């Protein structure tokens, strides 16, 4: 078990490759380069959202409002594009990101300043954001024929053989990876969630780090609001309904601990890609959508069990080392 956890990301990558090869042996078109590119493109939004969720999980929080944030920002930019098609797409993308950031700030302040558990806050704001979507749209839809060509075209544009949407996901992976590894704030997120006592003595405010993580999560969700609506060319009340569970699942499968302080961007990406392959592969081999949900749920449960066993093992080792240190001091005295 210890060796499995140590090489988890390599094994997860191997499983993804084996799945692709196995499905490809049955359906050769599945492993065609064009289909693989499309499969990654289908997973791009999940990857970006999972990166935001990962930063929240690192601080022992959870953001269940991400999909609702996405739906609200997506509806706002879709309505603006419908009524004011002259607004540049870049401005709408920036607006969606800022609106998402504001919603993240609300979540972060409620958790940090009022001390309300993150799961309670984000469940509440999730319902509020969904309600605002309904009020803005009056329960109606914004369809592709009501959106401008520029609005729909950005994520679909091709650059070096990949859609721009895929390049957004790749850029997010590099930016978040650099932030977490090399920036002081990024390292503080790990410390705040992994060891609150050590964070306190090193001057790190764990609550403030949770606030920062919610801001980043909200901004990425808002950014994906435009990408989702443009990608699927429709905005309505139930956009991405329940997608927050897929986002959490991607993180957990990739080894991001729900107990905070543990996880890497590589694992986050592999967890999202694993779900992407599963979601694309099961329909190809004729598996019922209900079984798809069951299989995804089973994988999540197994991943959580492995994560928690790893955390307990780490905890036992820390206690063992502490006990040995006390024994050595007793012998010397």
C-alpha positions, 0 to 999 in steps of 0.5 A: 500500500505504501509503495502504491501511494508513493507512485500513485501518479505514475500508476494512474497515468499507466491506468489511463494509457491502458484504458485508452489502449484497451478501448482502442483495441475494440474501437480503433477510431477511439485512439485516432489522434483527432479523437484523442485531441477532442477527448482532451478538449472535452476535459479542459474545463474539468482540468481548470476547475479541478485546479481551483478546487485543489487549492481550496482542498489544500487548505482543508476547505471545499468549494461546492459552488463552483458549478453554480458560479460557472452557470451564473457568470456564463449566463451573464456574459451570454445575455450581454453578448445577446443584447450588446454583441459589439462588446469584445469577447476578451472583455466578456472573458475578463468580466466573467473572471472578475465576477467569479472572483467576487463570488469567491471573495464572498465564500472566502469572507464567510469562511474566514471572518465568520468561521462558518464551515466551508461546506455549509457556506458553499452549499448556501451560495450554490443555491443563491447563485443558481437562484440568481441565474433563474432570475436573470434569465426568467427561466429562459435559454440563450441559444447559439443563434442568439450569440455572436460568431466571435463569442462562439469562436474563441474556444474553437479556434485552432492553434498549433493543432489544438483548440484554444480551449485546450491551450487555456487548460495547459496554461492553467496547469503551468501557471497554477503549478508554478504558483504552488511550487515557487510562490510564497503564497502557494507554499503557504496554502500547503502549510495552512492545510497540512499543519495549522500549528506550524502555520501559526508559528511561522506567521501564516494565517490559515484563515487568510489562506483559505480566503485566498484559495476561495478567491482563486477558485472563484476566479477560475470558475468564472473564467470557465463560465464563458468557456462552458457557454461558448463551448456548448453554445447554450446558456440556461438555468441548469448549466453544469448542474452537479458538475461540482461533484465531478470536479471534487472527484477529479481531485480526489482520484488524483491524490488531493487529500480532503484533509488538506496539505497534500496533492500535486498539480500533476495528480489533479490533471491525471484525475481529471483525464481519468474521468475524461477517458471514462466518460468518453470510453464507456458510451463507446463500449455501450455501457449504460449512463447509469452504470457510468455514474456507478463506476465513477462513484466506485472509483471515487470511494476507492480513491478516498479510502486510499487517500485516508489510509495514506494520511493515517499511515503518515500520522502513525509514522509521525507519532512513532518518530515523536515517541522514539525522540522522547525515549532517546531524551529519557535515556540521555537524562 
